[in-house]
Amino acid sequence: MPGFLRLVTICFSIALFFVGCREEKRAGEVPTVSLSTYSGETFTISPRDQKVSLIVFWATWCRPCLMEIPTLVRLQDKYRDRNFRVISINIDDPEGSKTRAIIEHFGINYTVLSGSDEITHKFGGVYGIPTAFLIGHDGLIKDKIEGMAPEEMLDEKITAEL
């Protein structure tokens, strides 16, 4: 029995180690990051922006990500005059050929940035897409939304921060 107990202890320790390595950022300040737009400009996200922001990580091959774009366009239109913005960070198309076509096809009216795994780690980890972070006026991450969210839910969360 002592050998079994030792094995369980070792397995438990290993599991705790890996759980600790997957550090998620659910609250706290949004990281300061500077990324490129697909038109070649630099765009900086900072906790000092004083805007309510919905930052969405997505990829061109992700069907739910593409299905969510019309919702994001509507939310940007609806709340742009209330100090709100949508920012999307693409993680799979650094050259932008697919992304530019998607921007045009959907008439995207919000900022689209080119990201990387390094950027997802700065946000505490993105383990599935789409993943969105709602940032308050105070620069704090208010919510992490994993998966395609219903428009009504996003609307409610955004208006609560405005």
C-alpha positions in Angstrom: 0.0 0.0 0.0 2.8 2.5 0.7 3.9 2.2 -3.0 0.4 3.0 -4.2 0.2 6.0 -1.9 3.5 7.2 -3.2 2.3 6.8 -6.8 -0.9 8.8 -6.0 1.2 11.6 -4.4 3.5 11.8 -7.4 0.6 11.9 -9.8 -1.2 14.5 -7.8 2.0 16.7 -7.7 2.5 16.4 -11.4 -1.2 17.4 -12.0 -0.8 20.4 -9.7 2.3 21.4 -11.6 0.5 21.4 -15.0 -2.5 23.2 -13.6 -0.2 25.9 -12.2 1.5 26.2 -15.7 -1.9 27.1 -17.2 -2.2 30.4 -15.6 -5.4 32.2 -16.7 -5.9 35.9 -16.4 -9.5 36.4 -15.4 -9.2 39.7 -13.6 -6.6 42.4 -13.4 -5.3 44.9 -15.9 -5.4 44.4 -19.6 -1.8 44.0 -20.8 -0.2 46.8 -22.8 0.5 45.4 -26.3 1.3 47.0 -29.6 0.2 45.1 -32.7 0.0 45.8 -36.4 -3.2 46.4 -38.3 -3.6 44.8 -41.7 -3.0 48.3 -43.2 0.5 48.4 -41.7 -0.2 50.8 -38.8 0.6 50.1 -35.1 -2.2 50.0 -32.7 -1.6 49.9 -28.9 -4.0 48.4 -26.3 -3.4 49.8 -22.8 -5.1 49.8 -19.4 -5.0 53.6 -19.7 -7.3 53.7 -22.8 -10.4 54.5 -20.7 -12.7 52.8 -23.2 -14.9 49.8 -22.7 -13.4 47.3 -25.1 -14.3 43.9 -26.3 -11.1 42.2 -27.4 -11.8 39.1 -29.5 -9.2 36.5 -30.5 -10.1 34.6 -33.7 -8.8 32.7 -36.7 -9.7 32.7 -40.4 -10.4 29.0 -40.4 -12.7 29.1 -37.3 -16.4 28.9 -38.4 -17.8 30.2 -35.1 -15.4 33.1 -35.3 -16.7 34.0 -38.7 -20.3 33.5 -37.6 -19.7 36.0 -34.8 -18.5 38.8 -37.0 -21.9 40.3 -37.9 -22.7 40.5 -34.2 -19.4 42.3 -33.5 -20.2 44.7 -36.4 -23.6 45.5 -34.9 -22.2 46.0 -31.4 -19.5 48.4 -32.8 -22.2 50.4 -34.6 -24.6 50.4 -31.6 -22.1 51.6 -29.0 -19.3 53.4 -30.8 -20.6 56.8 -29.6 -20.6 55.6 -26.0 -16.8 55.2 -25.7 -16.9 51.5 -26.7 -14.9 49.6 -29.3 -14.4 46.1 -30.6 -10.9 45.0 -31.3 -10.2 41.7 -32.9 -6.9 39.9 -32.9 -6.3 37.4 -35.6 -4.0 34.6 -34.6 -3.5 32.6 -37.9 -2.9 35.0 -40.8 0.1 37.3 -40.2 0.4 38.2 -43.9 -3.3 39.1 -44.0 -4.4 37.8 -47.4 -7.4 35.8 -45.9 -8.1 38.4 -43.2 -8.3 41.3 -45.7 -10.8 39.3 -47.8 -12.9 38.6 -44.6 -12.8 42.3 -43.6 -14.1 43.3 -47.0 -16.7 40.5 -47.2 -18.3 41.3 -43.8 -17.8 45.1 -43.9 -15.9 45.0 -40.6 -16.1 48.4 -39.0 -13.8 47.7 -36.0 -10.0 47.4 -35.5 -8.5 44.1 -36.7 -5.0 43.3 -35.5 -2.4 40.6 -36.3 -1.6 38.6 -33.2 0.5 35.6 -32.1 0.8 33.0 -29.4 2.9 35.4 -27.4 0.0 37.9 -27.3 -2.5 35.2 -26.1 -0.1 34.4 -23.2 0.0 38.1 -22.2 -3.8 37.9 -21.8 -3.4 34.9 -19.5 -3.9 32.2 -22.2 -6.4 31.6 -24.9 -7.3 27.9 -25.2 -10.0 28.0 -27.7 -11.4 30.5 -30.2 -13.3 32.7 -30.3 -12.3 34.0 -26.9 -13.2 37.6 -25.9 -12.1 39.8 -23.0 -14.4 42.6 -21.9 -12.3 45.5 -20.6 -13.8 48.2 -18.4 -13.2 52.0 -18.5 -10.7 51.4 -15.6 -8.5 49.1 -17.8 -9.4 46.0 -15.9 -10.5 42.7 -17.5 -14.1 42.3 -16.4 -14.9 39.0 -18.1 -13.4 36.3 -20.3 -15.9 34.8 -22.7 -14.9 31.5 -24.3 -16.7 30.4 -27.4 -19.3 32.1 -29.6 -21.4 34.2 -27.4 -25.1 35.1 -28.1 -25.5 38.8 -29.1 -28.0 39.4 -26.2 -25.4 38.2 -23.6 -22.6 40.4 -25.1 -25.0 43.4 -25.3 -25.9 42.9 -21.6 -22.3 42.7 -20.5 -21.3 45.7 -22.5 -24.1 47.9 -21.3 -23.3 47.0 -17.7 -19.8 48.5 -18.2 -21.0 51.5 -20.1 
